[in-house]
Amino acid sequence: MYVKIIATIIIAFCFSIHCFGQTNNKIKKAYIGISAGSTMFTGSEFTLGYIVPGYMNGLNSNTGETLSLNPGGVGLTINLIDAGYFFGKNWGVSLKWQGGAHVLQRSNEEFINTFGALMIGPVYTVPVSPKLNIDAKARVGRMYMGSEYEYNGNGILITAMTDYSKVGVEFGISLRYHFASKWSWLNNMEFQKQFVDRNLFQISRINLSTGIGFRF
């Protein structure tokens, strides 16, 4: 169901951009692109990890604890859709479809944390010069996060999984440098917070990404 919703939103967004471009080719009010970079996990009220029964009884006595994602952990993120549409000189709407992951490995252990988001919200742009815009964005949408832990050693296989999908918010700043008439260099810095269990469990991260966008 989520795939159909994502596809519908993307098609509608691209269609509106195309229609605007057909009616007004001189003024470029929209862009769509792709960007990638790093993400830093800034924490939650609970460590993202696992307590495995029997783990401390000889399964891996050298490490003392299982792998877990702690504040400061760095991973990779990619914005498959990084887009914006401006109704006037300053105000518009922005859309993002994002995915990312943290991968931790040690000895016979592996911990993989994946996340994704489909978000939309208002954007306010400031044209610093004909070639440079600074955007301030606020978005809300559906965010997903899942983790998987695996221990495989001494003839023993232990696995554990978690899965969260709840609403989240994002605040960010972007710099768009227009190096050609229809192309822009995108640079984003964003703070995200996902509300997993009301106000008791909140996951947050900081994303830094860069990419390229096509202007309409």
Contacts in CASP RR format, 6 or more apart in sequence:
PFRMAT RR
TARGET T0000
AUTHOR 0000-0000-0000
METHOD contacts of the structure
MODEL  1
MYVKIIATIIIAFCFSIHCFGQTNNKIKKAYIGISAGSTMFTGSEFTLGY
IVPGYMNGLNSNTGETLSLNPGGVGLTINLIDAGYFFGKNWGVSLKWQGG
AHVLQRSNEEFINTFGALMIGPVYTVPVSPKLNIDAKARVGRMYMGSEYE
YNGNGILITAMTDYSKVGVEFGISLRYHFASKWSWLNNMEFQKQFVDRNL
FQISRINLSTGIGFRF
2 118 0 8 1.000
2 142 0 8 1.000
5 118 0 8 1.000
6 97 0 8 1.000
6 118 0 8 1.000
9 95 0 8 1.000
9 118 0 8 1.000
9 120 0 8 1.000
10 81 0 8 1.000
10 95 0 8 1.000
10 97 0 8 1.000
13 32 0 8 1.000
13 83 0 8 1.000
13 85 0 8 1.000
13 95 0 8 1.000
14 32 0 8 1.000
16 30 0 8 1.000
16 85 0 8 1.000
17 30 0 8 1.000
17 32 0 8 1.000
17 83 0 8 1.000
17 85 0 8 1.000
17 216 0 8 1.000
18 216 0 8 1.000
20 29 0 8 1.000
20 30 0 8 1.000
20 85 0 8 1.000
20 216 0 8 1.000
21 29 0 8 1.000
21 30 0 8 1.000
21 216 0 8 1.000
28 182 0 8 1.000
28 215 0 8 1.000
28 216 0 8 1.000
29 85 0 8 1.000
29 86 0 8 1.000
29 87 0 8 1.000
29 88 0 8 1.000
29 216 0 8 1.000
30 83 0 8 1.000
30 84 0 8 1.000
30 85 0 8 1.000
30 86 0 8 1.000
30 215 0 8 1.000
30 216 0 8 1.000
31 83 0 8 1.000
31 84 0 8 1.000
31 176 0 8 1.000
31 184 0 8 1.000
31 213 0 8 1.000
31 214 0 8 1.000
31 215 0 8 1.000
31 216 0 8 1.000
32 81 0 8 1.000
32 82 0 8 1.000
32 83 0 8 1.000
32 84 0 8 1.000
32 213 0 8 1.000
32 214 0 8 1.000
32 216 0 8 1.000
33 79 0 8 1.000
33 81 0 8 1.000
33 82 0 8 1.000
33 83 0 8 1.000
33 186 0 8 1.000
33 211 0 8 1.000
33 212 0 8 1.000
33 213 0 8 1.000
33 214 0 8 1.000
34 78 0 8 1.000
34 79 0 8 1.000
34 80 0 8 1.000
34 81 0 8 1.000
34 82 0 8 1.000
34 211 0 8 1.000
34 212 0 8 1.000
34 213 0 8 1.000
35 78 0 8 1.000
35 79 0 8 1.000
35 82 0 8 1.000
35 186 0 8 1.000
35 188 0 8 1.000
35 209 0 8 1.000
35 210 0 8 1.000
35 211 0 8 1.000
35 212 0 8 1.000
36 76 0 8 1.000
36 77 0 8 1.000
36 78 0 8 1.000
36 79 0 8 1.000
36 209 0 8 1.000
36 210 0 8 1.000
36 211 0 8 1.000
37 76 0 8 1.000
37 77 0 8 1.000
37 78 0 8 1.000
37 207 0 8 1.000
37 208 0 8 1.000
37 209 0 8 1.000
37 210 0 8 1.000
38 74 0 8 1.000
38 75 0 8 1.000
38 76 0 8 1.000
38 77 0 8 1.000
38 207 0 8 1.000
38 208 0 8 1.000
38 209 0 8 1.000
39 74 0 8 1.000
39 75 0 8 1.000
39 76 0 8 1.000
39 77 0 8 1.000
39 100 0 8 1.000
39 102 0 8 1.000
39 205 0 8 1.000
39 206 0 8 1.000
39 207 0 8 1.000
39 208 0 8 1.000
40 72 0 8 1.000
40 73 0 8 1.000
40 74 0 8 1.000
40 75 0 8 1.000
40 205 0 8 1.000
40 206 0 8 1.000
40 207 0 8 1.000
41 48 0 8 1.000
41 69 0 8 1.000
41 70 0 8 1.000
41 71 0 8 1.000
41 72 0 8 1.000
41 73 0 8 1.000
41 74 0 8 1.000
41 75 0 8 1.000
41 102 0 8 1.000
41 113 0 8 1.000
41 204 0 8 1.000
41 205 0 8 1.000
42 71 0 8 1.000
42 72 0 8 1.000
42 191 0 8 1.000
42 204 0 8 1.000
42 205 0 8 1.000
42 206 0 8 1.000
43 70 0 8 1.000
43 71 0 8 1.000
43 72 0 8 1.000
43 203 0 8 1.000
43 204 0 8 1.000
43 205 0 8 1.000
44 196 0 8 1.000
44 201 0 8 1.000
44 202 0 8 1.000
44 203 0 8 1.000
44 204 0 8 1.000
45 200 0 8 1.000
45 201 0 8 1.000
45 202 0 8 1.000
46 201 0 8 1.000
47 68 0 8 1.000
47 69 0 8 1.000
47 70 0 8 1.000
48 68 0 8 1.000
48 69 0 8 1.000
48 70 0 8 1.000
48 113 0 8 1.000
48 147 0 8 1.000
48 162 0 8 1.000
48 203 0 8 1.000
49 66 0 8 1.000
49 67 0 8 1.000
49 68 0 8 1.000
49 69 0 8 1.000
49 111 0 8 1.000
49 147 0 8 1.000
49 149 0 8 1.000
50 66 0 8 1.000
50 68 0 8 1.000
50 149 0 8 1.000
50 160 0 8 1.000
51 66 0 8 1.000
52 59 0 8 1.000
52 66 0 8 1.000
52 149 0 8 1.000
52 151 0 8 1.000
52 158 0 8 1.000
52 160 0 8 1.000
55 66 0 8 1.000
55 151 0 8 1.000
55 158 0 8 1.000
56 64 0 8 1.000
59 151 0 8 1.000
59 153 0 8 1.000
59 154 0 8 1.000
59 156 0 8 1.000
59 158 0 8 1.000
60 66 0 8 1.000
60 107 0 8 1.000
60 108 0 8 1.000
60 109 0 8 1.000
60 151 0 8 1.000
62 107 0 8 1.000
63 106 0 8 1.000
63 107 0 8 1.000
63 109 0 8 1.000
66 109 0 8 1.000
66 111 0 8 1.000
66 149 0 8 1.000
66 151 0 8 1.000
67 104 0 8 1.000
67 105 0 8 1.000
67 106 0 8 1.000
67 109 0 8 1.000
67 110 0 8 1.000
67 111 0 8 1.000
67 149 0 8 1.000
68 104 0 8 1.000
68 111 0 8 1.000
69 102 0 8 1.000
69 104 0 8 1.000
69 111 0 8 1.000
69 113 0 8 1.000
69 147 0 8 1.000
73 102 0 8 1.000
74 102 0 8 1.000
75 100 0 8 1.000
75 101 0 8 1.000
75 102 0 8 1.000
75 103 0 8 1.000
76 100 0 8 1.000
76 101 0 8 1.000
77 98 0 8 1.000
77 99 0 8 1.000
77 100 0 8 1.000
77 207 0 8 1.000
77 209 0 8 1.000
78 98 0 8 1.000
78 99 0 8 1.000
78 100 0 8 1.000
78 209 0 8 1.000
79 96 0 8 1.000
79 97 0 8 1.000
79 98 0 8 1.000
79 99 0 8 1.000
79 188 0 8 1.000
79 209 0 8 1.000
80 97 0 8 1.000
80 98 0 8 1.000
80 99 0 8 1.000
81 95 0 8 1.000
81 96 0 8 1.000
81 97 0 8 1.000
82 96 0 8 1.000
82 186 0 8 1.000
82 188 0 8 1.000
82 209 0 8 1.000
82 211 0 8 1.000
82 213 0 8 1.000
83 94 0 8 1.000
83 95 0 8 1.000
83 96 0 8 1.000
84 92 0 8 1.000
84 93 0 8 1.000
84 94 0 8 1.000
84 95 0 8 1.000
84 123 0 8 1.000
85 92 0 8 1.000
85 93 0 8 1.000
85 94 0 8 1.000
86 92 0 8 1.000
86 123 0 8 1.000
86 125 0 8 1.000
87 93 0 8 1.000
89 127 0 8 1.000
90 124 0 8 1.000
90 125 0 8 1.000
90 126 0 8 1.000
91 122 0 8 1.000
91 123 0 8 1.000
91 124 0 8 1.000
91 125 0 8 1.000
92 122 0 8 1.000
92 123 0 8 1.000
92 124 0 8 1.000
92 125 0 8 1.000
93 120 0 8 1.000
93 121 0 8 1.000
93 122 0 8 1.000
93 123 0 8 1.000
94 120 0 8 1.000
94 121 0 8 1.000
94 122 0 8 1.000
94 123 0 8 1.000
94 135 0 8 1.000
94 137 0 8 1.000
94 139 0 8 1.000
95 119 0 8 1.000
95 120 0 8 1.000
95 121 0 8 1.000
96 117 0 8 1.000
96 118 0 8 1.000
96 119 0 8 1.000
96 120 0 8 1.000
96 139 0 8 1.000
96 170 0 8 1.000
97 117 0 8 1.000
97 118 0 8 1.000
98 115 0 8 1.000
98 116 0 8 1.000
98 117 0 8 1.000
98 118 0 8 1.000
98 119 0 8 1.000
98 207 0 8 1.000
99 114 0 8 1.000
99 115 0 8 1.000
99 116 0 8 1.000
99 117 0 8 1.000
100 114 0 8 1.000
100 115 0 8 1.000
100 116 0 8 1.000
101 112 0 8 1.000
101 113 0 8 1.000
101 114 0 8 1.000
101 115 0 8 1.000
102 111 0 8 1.000
102 112 0 8 1.000
102 113 0 8 1.000
103 110 0 8 1.000
103 111 0 8 1.000
103 112 0 8 1.000
103 113 0 8 1.000
104 110 0 8 1.000
104 111 0 8 1.000
104 112 0 8 1.000
105 111 0 8 1.000
108 151 0 8 1.000
108 152 0 8 1.000
108 153 0 8 1.000
108 154 0 8 1.000
109 149 0 8 1.000
109 150 0 8 1.000
109 151 0 8 1.000
110 149 0 8 1.000
110 150 0 8 1.000
111 147 0 8 1.000
111 148 0 8 1.000
111 149 0 8 1.000
111 150 0 8 1.000
112 147 0 8 1.000
112 148 0 8 1.000
113 145 0 8 1.000
113 146 0 8 1.000
113 147 0 8 1.000
114 144 0 8 1.000
114 145 0 8 1.000
114 146 0 8 1.000
114 147 0 8 1.000
115 143 0 8 1.000
115 144 0 8 1.000
115 145 0 8 1.000
115 146 0 8 1.000
115 194 0 8 1.000
115 205 0 8 1.000
116 143 0 8 1.000
116 144 0 8 1.000
116 145 0 8 1.000
117 141 0 8 1.000
117 142 0 8 1.000
117 143 0 8 1.000
117 144 0 8 1.000
117 168 0 8 1.000
117 170 0 8 1.000
117 192 0 8 1.000
118 141 0 8 1.000
118 142 0 8 1.000
119 139 0 8 1.000
119 140 0 8 1.000
119 141 0 8 1.000
119 142 0 8 1.000
119 143 0 8 1.000
119 168 0 8 1.000
119 170 0 8 1.000
120 139 0 8 1.000
120 140 0 8 1.000
120 141 0 8 1.000
121 137 0 8 1.000
121 138 0 8 1.000
121 139 0 8 1.000
121 140 0 8 1.000
122 137 0 8 1.000
122 138 0 8 1.000
123 135 0 8 1.000
123 136 0 8 1.000
123 137 0 8 1.000
123 138 0 8 1.000
124 135 0 8 1.000
124 136 0 8 1.000
124 137 0 8 1.000
125 133 0 8 1.000
125 134 0 8 1.000
125 135 0 8 1.000
125 136 0 8 1.000
126 133 0 8 1.000
126 134 0 8 1.000
126 135 0 8 1.000
126 136 0 8 1.000
127 133 0 8 1.000
128 134 0 8 1.000
130 178 0 8 1.000
131 177 0 8 1.000
131 178 0 8 1.000
131 179 0 8 1.000
132 175 0 8 1.000
132 176 0 8 1.000
132 177 0 8 1.000
132 178 0 8 1.000
133 175 0 8 1.000
133 176 0 8 1.000
133 178 0 8 1.000
134 173 0 8 1.000
134 174 0 8 1.000
134 175 0 8 1.000
134 176 0 8 1.000
135 173 0 8 1.000
135 174 0 8 1.000
135 175 0 8 1.000
135 176 0 8 1.000
136 172 0 8 1.000
136 173 0 8 1.000
137 170 0 8 1.000
137 171 0 8 1.000
137 172 0 8 1.000
137 173 0 8 1.000
137 174 0 8 1.000
137 190 0 8 1.000
138 169 0 8 1.000
138 170 0 8 1.000
138 171 0 8 1.000
138 172 0 8 1.000
139 169 0 8 1.000
139 170 0 8 1.000
139 171 0 8 1.000
140 167 0 8 1.000
140 168 0 8 1.000
140 169 0 8 1.000
140 170 0 8 1.000
141 167 0 8 1.000
141 168 0 8 1.000
141 169 0 8 1.000
142 165 0 8 1.000
142 166 0 8 1.000
142 167 0 8 1.000
142 168 0 8 1.000
143 165 0 8 1.000
143 166 0 8 1.000
143 167 0 8 1.000
143 168 0 8 1.000
143 192 0 8 1.000
143 194 0 8 1.000
144 164 0 8 1.000
144 165 0 8 1.000
145 163 0 8 1.000
145 164 0 8 1.000
145 165 0 8 1.000
145 194 0 8 1.000
145 196 0 8 1.000
145 203 0 8 1.000
146 161 0 8 1.000
146 162 0 8 1.000
146 163 0 8 1.000
146 164 0 8 1.000
147 161 0 8 1.000
147 162 0 8 1.000
148 159 0 8 1.000
148 160 0 8 1.000
148 161 0 8 1.000
149 158 0 8 1.000
149 159 0 8 1.000
149 160 0 8 1.000
149 161 0 8 1.000
150 157 0 8 1.000
150 158 0 8 1.000
150 159 0 8 1.000
151 157 0 8 1.000
151 158 0 8 1.000
151 159 0 8 1.000
152 158 0 8 1.000
164 194 0 8 1.000
164 196 0 8 1.000
164 203 0 8 1.000
166 194 0 8 1.000
166 195 0 8 1.000
166 196 0 8 1.000
167 194 0 8 1.000
167 195 0 8 1.000
168 192 0 8 1.000
168 193 0 8 1.000
168 194 0 8 1.000
168 195 0 8 1.000
169 192 0 8 1.000
169 193 0 8 1.000
170 190 0 8 1.000
170 191 0 8 1.000
170 192 0 8 1.000
170 193 0 8 1.000
171 190 0 8 1.000
171 191 0 8 1.000
172 188 0 8 1.000
172 189 0 8 1.000
172 190 0 8 1.000
172 191 0 8 1.000
173 188 0 8 1.000
173 189 0 8 1.000
173 190 0 8 1.000
174 186 0 8 1.000
174 187 0 8 1.000
174 188 0 8 1.000
174 189 0 8 1.000
175 186 0 8 1.000
175 187 0 8 1.000
176 184 0 8 1.000
176 185 0 8 1.000
176 186 0 8 1.000
176 187 0 8 1.000
177 184 0 8 1.000
177 185 0 8 1.000
177 187 0 8 1.000
178 184 0 8 1.000
178 185 0 8 1.000
178 215 0 8 1.000
179 185 0 8 1.000
181 215 0 8 1.000
182 214 0 8 1.000
182 215 0 8 1.000
182 216 0 8 1.000
183 212 0 8 1.000
183 213 0 8 1.000
183 214 0 8 1.000
183 215 0 8 1.000
184 212 0 8 1.000
184 213 0 8 1.000
184 214 0 8 1.000
184 215 0 8 1.000
185 210 0 8 1.000
185 211 0 8 1.000
185 212 0 8 1.000
185 213 0 8 1.000
186 209 0 8 1.000
186 210 0 8 1.000
186 211 0 8 1.000
186 212 0 8 1.000
186 213 0 8 1.000
187 209 0 8 1.000
187 210 0 8 1.000
187 211 0 8 1.000
188 207 0 8 1.000
188 208 0 8 1.000
188 209 0 8 1.000
188 210 0 8 1.000
189 206 0 8 1.000
189 207 0 8 1.000
189 208 0 8 1.000
190 206 0 8 1.000
190 207 0 8 1.000
190 209 0 8 1.000
191 204 0 8 1.000
191 205 0 8 1.000
191 206 0 8 1.000
191 207 0 8 1.000
192 204 0 8 1.000
192 205 0 8 1.000
192 206 0 8 1.000
192 207 0 8 1.000
193 202 0 8 1.000
193 203 0 8 1.000
193 204 0 8 1.000
194 202 0 8 1.000
194 203 0 8 1.000
194 204 0 8 1.000
195 201 0 8 1.000
195 202 0 8 1.000
196 202 0 8 1.000
196 203 0 8 1.000
END
